[in-house]
Amino acid sequence: MRVELSTTYLGMELRHPIVAGASPLTGNLDSLRRLEQAGVSAVVLPSLFEEQIVQTELQLDALYEYYAGTFAESLTYFPELREYNTGPRDYLKLLKLAKRSLSVPVIASLNGSSPGGWVRFAKQLEDAGADAIELNVYFVPTDPRMSSEEVERRYADLVAFVKNAVSVPVAVKIGAQFSSLCHFARQLADSGADGLVMFNRYLEPDINLNSLQITPHLVLSTRNELRLPLRWIGILRDQTSMSLAASSGIHFPEDAVKLILVGADICMMTSALFKHGVEYVTEMVREVENWLEINDYVSIEQAKGSMSYSNCPDSGQLERANYMKAITSYTPMR
Amino acid sequence: MSEQRYITVDGNEAAAAIAHLTNEVIAIYPITPASPMGELADYCTNRGRKNIFGVVPEVIEMQSEAGAAAVVHGALQTGALATTFTASQGLLLMIPEMFKIAGELTPAVFHIAARTIATHALSIFGDHSDVMSVRSTGWMMLCANSVQQAQDMALIAQAATLESRVPVIHFFDGFRTSHEVNKITPIPEEAVRGMIDVKLVDEHRQRGLNPEHPVLRGSSQNPDVFFQAREAANPFYQAAPAIVQNAMNRFASLTGRSYRNFEYVGSPDARHVIVMMGSGVGAVEEALDHLSAKGEDAGLLVVRLYRPFDAEGFLAALPKSVERIAVLDRTKEPGALGEPLYLDVLAAIAEHDWSAGNGHAACRPDVIGGRYGLSSKEFTPAMALAVYQELRKAAPRRHFTVGIYDDVSQLSLTWDADAIEEPASVTRAVFYGLGSDGTVGANKNSVKIIGEHTDLFAQGYFVYDSKKSGSVTASHLRFSPKPIRSTYLIRKANFVACHQFGLLERLDVLEVAEQGATFLLNSPYSAEEVWDRLPKLTQQQIIEKQLQFYVIDALAIAREAGLGTRINTAMQACFFALAGMLPRDEAIRFIKEATRKTYLRRGESVVERNCLAIDSAVEKMQRVPTPAAVTSEAGMIPALLPSGDEFVDHFTAMVAAGKGDLLPVSAMPLDGTFPTGTARYEKRSIAAEIPVWDSAICTDCGLCAFVCPHTAIRVNAYPETCLDGAPADFASKPFKDKDLAGHRFTVQVAPDDCTGCGVCVDVCPAKSKEVVRHKAINMEPKEPHLARERANFDFFLGLPAVDRTQVKADTVKSSQLLLPLFEFSGACSGCGETPYLKLMSQLFGDRAIIGNATGCSSIYGGNLPTTPWTKNADGRGPAWCNSLFEDVGEFGLGIRLAADHRMQHAQHLLKQVAGRIGDDLVAAILESPQSSESEIAEQRRRVDQLRQRLRGVADLAARDLEDVVDALVRRSVWIVGGDGWAYDIGFGGLDHVLTSGRDVNILVLDTGVYSNTGGQASKATPRAAIAKFAANGKPSRKKDLGMLAVSYGNVYVAQVALAANPVQTLKAFHEAESYRGVSLILAYSQCIAHGIDMSTGMTHQKQVVQSGMWPLYRFDPRIAPEGAHAFRLDSRKPTISFEEFAATEARFAMGMQADPEHAKHLVKLAQKDIDDRWHYYEQMAAIEHQIVANGEAK
């Protein structure tokens, strides 16, 4: 008997839980088509970065103003071009093309830098046909006067702004470094978030010892990183009705199975697809199905959350953070 | 506002738009002030804009104006409608083709922004000396007097040439018309079509070369028929004036604007008439209005069609009452009986049969001729009035000048500058700003806003100074209910804005303010604080002129809005709020609309930020109550420090202070000769931040001084005893050098000469162990360091120079101990060219003669008021001359030949007097190889000895020898130019020089673009780079000039990038100079037109070498005869891809942003170029050469 693999994410019916997460692999139509052929159930496009758009526009403006109107013989230094291709045009073009060419849902990802920008670009993504929007919210709070509450409030406000502006579902991709992740998740849900993506992986600094310069790096995930979403999805599954997407460290079919068992609605894959090629999706789906079948599960829905905090045999293990000598209970404590 | 449609454009745009609509082939070459016409045509073609025939015209940039004219000639001969745009020397280069085009009766129009021809000096400004130099070519000459006419005459010319088959020079005044922004009525495309007779176009096409019905044109003719053939064209010239007039009439019926070949303005019964053409007409018309208001009769005959000169038409246009005529020419023909228009008028009058009546007064009018307005010299209504006054005199001067004070030939008329006031109904606004703050751009927008949103007429004219860094701009804007004819600067403004607080102590910005005017100041101080911060002169004028004084902290507003230092929109908003030409809300709305229109293509965020600045500025502007008394004692900073040299302190100081107009003829150098060493007196103090040295970290490498584009960082090593009397804060450290053990070492900034470019900090390799970002040299705000560093620099200048003969100058450190003889140029901040010139001056400057091609290096090297070329303590230094753009190769060769000849002459004389001088000394002089610093010094010592001994020799030959004795010291001849010269316009000459075998050193400052004229592509532009005329990225590979030179075998060739490999650069300079044949150094020079942060320019140099785009090599023919490897590849195999490098420079990256697919294709090709070139060079480096020795090298 075949296992029913379908799952629901952000209100969308997906054929199965294996989704291509935001990465350069989802950044061009050719690769998107190959992902679909390999069998992904949805794709998340790479983020549209407002900061990058603004930076490009300001750079362009600065370029044309640099030394312009300074010297009588050279009042300008660059020719005016037919088109500067600033703004989100390329991104929206890709989104429209993806929607036109793919049958699976296309989720757009947005990284804004101003309240106006979040709303404006989210609206444009919706207008361009995005089935859902993933908000890639991240900033490094360096100001010592900014409290963690303020940081969380900023996230929540942004979600509320965007939710007010669009009618498509909105997921929030968050980092794991919040003091009270469950409280924060509830705030986001209260602000209207339809789902959480756990977790974001960031560009992190390194030092070049020859030049003594900081060099940012983004490395592919390792399987070990799976543990963090495993814990938090397991804990949050029982607390929220929001969709939960696992992202980070999903390299093998059993990784996906584990995440589903703790309650993930979908599993977003990136690093493994870089390593093994997009065709690896086919194997992932097949092997997840095999495991469920071998273990007599009839559907994903049946397995989903069956090992969440409330449902697992030893919930304490999910919240344990420090290694302690094993405590054995000899008799029930009263 | 009225229904009539208007546009606000400048003269270049007005003419070029018509040219693009009515032509099929456009060949151009950049030259100021005509370059924007070509650029606009290129832009239209790039945007796919079609001509009236429904096809997008071909636009091609050529290697010179001669090339452009030849392309036009070829296109015309093949039946296309073809045109070009040029000026000045460019037009002169077209002359041979122009004779051909006219001789073949070919319809064509050239559009000319008339500019001064270089004589004793180059000038980019406007007069008619260029167009008057082509009047014998057989072209019609049609003059436009205004921006409106630049458009209208462009079309009339095109229509008339098609019918007459006589080509037309359509010209208007460079800058005054070409760059003046004015509100004009555009010509609808239907009217353009209505003017161009397709039947005539078809006839032209039919005459084109066609193998289907072949003809031969351009034959060689013999004495038997040539003469008659020339005369055969006469009927065409006879018919031409009527054809032009008919075209004007047709134009009037289509547009409502009526013109005549000769147009009379003024009293119908005037006795005194001025005859002239060009933009000065506007000023004369205003003088006529003034006279008419006083009930005085006078007239003006405007010449539109100058050639063919229609004598009958001219006489018919004159009023019958005319008794005296003053002909004004905007050109000078030394030695002629008069200037061209004057002579033509005289001839027309002389040839007329006055006895026959012919509708005219029986009495032949007297004609006098005057020159005015050379090189855009101001020509005002008051000056025109002086001409009328001269005509009224009992015995007017036959020849005169107006606009200058000529105390030598006594030719100038005096004029009362205040004789005519501009009407009160005209808003006259003058804005002072810096080039970098966007003042000019905002003001151009203001003219457009008023011109296109109100019934007011609007005019903008912009004045720039001679510096490329820290330059001051003045914008003159007029707004009037009537069309504006005032073709001169505003003398009395009712609105004055100063966009930079610091200008108040350097410029008398309120001199131009009239009584009761509004004064807007960008001030970091509030209304309460500002008064006591003002210089005394500013306070005095505010009180005396009862100015309405407002302040705004535009910099704070710009920064808050995320616009950095771009204060222009904030200032513009305040202007509109104060000027009252529009209701404030409406004005703000229009500014925002204009802002959106200007910036939207760059992005929404740019629009948003500007709009934010606009709102904030209007809200925060403050009125300053004017105190009753002056409280400030702060004086003005003189433009030039006293030098002790009478000429510099008088002449140069006046020019530097912006008072050059007041200098009389007698003050002028007769032949364009000026002293060097003057930039050091011009303490412009333009840097906000200066480098500050931390001696504790410094490793004495000298790189900071080596790369400093402005010679504002100096190093010196000196005995410790020299520190006696040093300022307390004067920093020094032990010098790490075995040859100068025990010496102290100092890195010193010249705080008032530094431009704050930051290049020194970029290259400094020494970092603090505790704070890694702290280097041995760091940019810090200038003010806290200024007084101390001034004192330190003064002391530093007094330190003894190192003994040149003891310095090997083979390392960066040692080379920088040599005194630079090129300092404090006004080049762009962070310029990539100037460090090479400074290095050359350090190594060889005391014996160098430099021939410098026109371009950036001739502008920052030789544009008045001052020059960076300077002298050492002995008074020796580079002797510098700029001839032209295209000729410096040959010019420099001429210098070499003369230097060699002078040496031979001196040696010949020396041999004659040898017996009386002493054979040993003579032999030593004659045999000295003079190939090292110490040998040069020795030779100088011997020549001094010789000079002394000659005094005791009573002999004619001894006297002759005294005159040429200097020539016994070997001259180092340098030919300097940019890639525009070397790769394009001057390549033919350069190529010949390369084969000459003579001892010249050619330094090509290769920016890969025409930098001085604003970034047009040259053959040195690398593939994929975006430049003007390569807006889609240059499609072709960069020319390999170095290898062309290598192919001759006997040319020393080096390709260098001073920051990438300083020692290789040093070696190349030494080897080139010591080689007694032709040497060519190609020097990579970063430029504004690369689209980089110039403070990191030297890092870009390193990367360009790492990418392989600019491999370093040296080819030394001295090694070749030995069968060795003469070609040495000095850089390593590329370590970064071109794509990686390209992403760091906007010239490449813009393409990737704008059209990623096309850019990727070009980037791929560019990488292939690099790979192929590297492979080729590697093979070259492995070749053992057997080149015949350079026998003829001297």
Interface residues (C-beta under 8 A of the other chain):
Chain A: I53 V54 T56 E57 L58 Q59 L60 D61 A62 L63 Y64 E65 Y66 Y67 A68 G69 T70 F71 A72 E73 S74 L75 T76 Y77 F78 P79 E80 L81 R82 E83 Y84 N85 T86 G87 D90 L212
Chain B: T32 P33 S35 P36 E39 D42 Y43 N46 R47 G48 I124 F175 H179 G435 S436 G438 T439 V440 G441 F462 Y464 K467 K468 S471 T473 G562 G564 R566 Y599 R601 R602 G603 E604 S605 V606 R609 K767 V772 C828 I859 S1011 N1012 T1013 G1014 G1015 I1026 A1027 K1028 F1029 A1030 A1031 I1088 A1089 G1091 A1146 R1147 M1150 Q1153 A1154 D1155 P1156
